[in-house]
Amino acid sequence: MTFASAMPRALFEVGEMSTSRRALSRDPVSLYRTVFALGCILGDGESAASPRAKAEAGPLAVVFLHGLIERSLNLQLPPEIQPMFDAYRAQYLTYEPADARYLQMHKMHLLGVRPEEEKFLTPELISSMTFTAKAPELRDRIRQLRDAGYDQFVIQLVHGHEGALEGWARLFESV
């Protein structure tokens, strides 16, 4: 099981699962692979900067920044993301207690976005690190994941946006 943020990483991880399985002399096909995501099916004229998109997808977008801070994600950041990460790190360094900053950073982890994190929810971050797009693009992404070897795609809903379930159900029916 894994969380999908950027598609290239999700596709890489499913390959790593198979590689690990082979290293244990086990058939990769026998491994049931589940990928989790948060995102928003954008409506006509709606952008990833909309309040709804930020609410539904934002928790995963900021968790991407958490992973960079904690170095659980070892990535070479694109030049356009580096300044945002530097600003997030500066904010992180203000968290108390200094020897346990992670306690503040992980409040609301994958459940919501803390007020001080909202400024980091750019449309670019949300679009690139979550499953936020128009329905045709999301269908294509889910098909890519299936074709790469994932058996199950799980979308996590956030409190207060349970109504998104109907939209995701319609999208899944057409994949």
Secondary structure, DSSP 8 states (H G I E B T S, - for coil): -EE--SHHHHHHHHHHHHHHHHHTT--GGGS--EEEE-EEE--TT--TTSHHHHHHHHHHHHHHHHHHHHTSS-----TTTHHHHHHHHHHHTT-SSGGGTHHHHTTTTTT---GGGGGG--HHHHHHHSEEE-HHHHHHHHHHHHHHT-SEEEE---TT-TTHHHHHHHHHHT-
